[in-house]
């Protein structure tokens, strides 16, 4: 199973592809990639905003993976 970063955030211009044996593994790999490579997107956000964004990203990634 795999998911491309640009499918998660269209227009970001990132060609990274997360791979894993199942949706949970791909989700974990993609979230780690986002935290490592795209952390600048969260600069200036409050802890509440960051928590809400993480929850929304969790839901979005898992939704994309469930379509496969």
N, C-alpha and C positions, 0 to 999 in steps of 0.2 A: 504494500500500500504506500502511496506517496501523495504529497501535496506541495504545490509550488507557492512560494511566498507571494508572487504577483496575483495569485488567485485569492489570497486572503486579503490583500490590500492592493486593489487595482491602481495602477498609476504610480506605484512606489518605485518601479524600475528595478526590482530585485529578482534575480534569476535563481535564487536558492531553492532547492527541492529537499524537503524533509522526507525521509524514508523510514518505514517501520513495518513490523509484522502485523500490527493491528491499529485501529483508530487511536487507542490510548497512547501507543508508542509514538505514532506520527504527531499527535497532539503535543506530547511532551517535548519532542524534538523541535517542533515549530515554535513553541512558546520559549524554549531556551534560545533558539536563534533570534527571535524577536527581542528578547531581553539583552542579548549580547550585541547584536548588530544595529538594532533600531531603537536603542534606549533614548536617543536624542528626541524622539517623538514624544516622550513623556516629560521632557524638561519643562519646568515651570508649573507642573500640575500639582494639585494638592493630593494628599494621600487618599482622600475620598474619590477624587477624579481618577487617580491611578487604579484604585480598586475597582471602580465601575468599568473602566476601560478594559482591565484584565478580564473581568467577568463577561463583558460583551465579546471580547476576542475569543475566550474559551467557547462560548456558545456558537459563535460564527465558525470557528475552525471545526468544531464537532458537527455542526450542521453541514458544512462542505464535505466532510468525510463520510457522513451518513448517506450522501447521494451516490457514492460509488457502489 
